Amino acid sequence: MLLYTVIQMIDYLISVVSTIVIVQFVMGLLIAFNVINTRNDAVVAIWRALNALLEPLLGPIRRAMPQTGSVDFSPLVLIVGLQLLSILLRGFAAMGY
């Protein structure tokens, strides 16, 4: 029972991190196309906070992946990896480990 609860908590954290990655990606696109202004202090604060939260996860992935030019696939790799981990944990929970 306790293990199932811990797995649910980890699964929830995986969902939160995946959502933060998507928010950072969308915000990066909006900044790149000048939809939101980077002169706004709130925008800069949110952008820096998102980058500070995700850099420990995305940095090693970026270093391990080959250079693809201006396209950064590390957020996609992180989300896929987190979803695979979530599926694996749910499988363990269903087996009763």
C-alpha positions as CSV (number, residue, x, y, z in Angstrom):
1,M,0.0,0.0,0.0
2,L,2.8,2.4,0.9
3,L,4.7,1.6,-2.3
4,Y,1.6,2.3,-4.4
5,T,1.3,5.7,-2.7
6,V,4.9,6.5,-3.3
7,I,4.6,5.5,-7.0
8,Q,1.5,7.7,-7.3
9,M,3.4,10.6,-5.8
10,I,6.3,10.1,-8.3
11,D,3.8,9.8,-11.1
12,Y,2.3,13.1,-10.1
13,L,5.7,14.8,-10.0
14,I,6.4,13.4,-13.5
15,S,3.2,15.1,-14.7
16,V,4.2,18.4,-13.1
17,V,7.7,18.4,-14.6
18,S,6.2,17.5,-18.0
19,T,3.8,20.4,-17.8
20,I,6.6,22.8,-16.8
21,V,8.6,21.6,-19.9
22,I,5.7,22.3,-22.1
23,V,5.1,25.8,-20.6
24,Q,8.8,26.6,-21.1
25,F,8.7,25.4,-24.7
26,V,5.6,27.5,-25.5
27,M,7.0,30.5,-23.7
28,G,10.3,30.2,-25.6
29,L,8.3,30.2,-28.9
30,L,6.3,33.2,-27.8
31,I,9.5,35.1,-26.9
32,A,11.2,34.1,-30.2
33,F,8.3,35.5,-32.2
34,N,8.0,38.6,-30.0
35,V,4.5,37.8,-28.9
36,I,5.5,38.4,-25.3
37,N,8.0,41.2,-24.4
38,T,11.2,40.3,-22.6
39,R,11.4,43.8,-21.2
40,N,8.6,43.0,-18.8
41,D,10.0,42.1,-15.4
42,A,7.4,39.4,-14.8
43,V,8.1,37.7,-18.1
44,V,11.8,37.7,-17.3
45,A,11.3,36.4,-13.8
46,I,9.1,33.5,-15.0
47,W,11.5,32.7,-17.8
48,R,14.5,32.6,-15.5
49,A,12.6,30.5,-12.9
50,L,11.5,27.9,-15.6
51,N,15.1,27.7,-16.9
52,A,16.5,27.3,-13.4
53,L,14.1,24.5,-12.6
54,L,14.7,22.6,-15.9
55,E,18.3,23.1,-16.6
56,P,19.5,20.4,-14.2
57,L,17.3,17.9,-16.2
58,L,17.8,19.3,-19.7
59,G,21.5,20.1,-19.5
60,P,22.8,16.5,-19.4
61,I,20.4,15.6,-22.2
62,R,21.7,18.4,-24.3
63,R,25.3,17.4,-23.7
64,A,24.6,13.7,-24.6
65,M,22.6,14.5,-27.8
66,P,24.3,15.4,-31.1
67,Q,24.1,19.0,-32.3
68,T,21.0,19.5,-34.5
69,G,21.5,23.1,-35.4
70,S,19.0,25.6,-34.0
71,V,16.4,22.9,-33.0
72,D,16.6,21.7,-29.4
73,F,15.1,18.2,-29.0
74,S,16.1,17.9,-25.3
75,P,12.6,18.8,-24.0
76,L,11.0,16.1,-26.2
77,V,13.6,13.6,-25.0
78,L,12.9,14.5,-21.4
79,I,9.1,14.3,-21.8
80,V,9.4,10.9,-23.5
81,G,11.8,9.6,-20.9
82,L,9.5,10.8,-18.1
83,Q,6.5,9.2,-19.7
84,L,8.3,5.9,-20.1
85,L,9.3,6.1,-16.4
86,S,5.7,6.7,-15.5
87,I,4.5,3.7,-17.5
88,L,7.2,1.6,-15.8
89,L,6.2,2.7,-12.3
90,R,2.5,2.1,-13.0
91,G,3.4,-1.4,-14.2
92,F,5.3,-2.1,-10.9
93,A,2.3,-0.7,-9.0
94,A,-0.1,-3.0,-10.8
95,M,2.1,-6.0,-10.2
96,G,2.1,-5.4,-6.5
97,Y,5.8,-4.7,-5.9
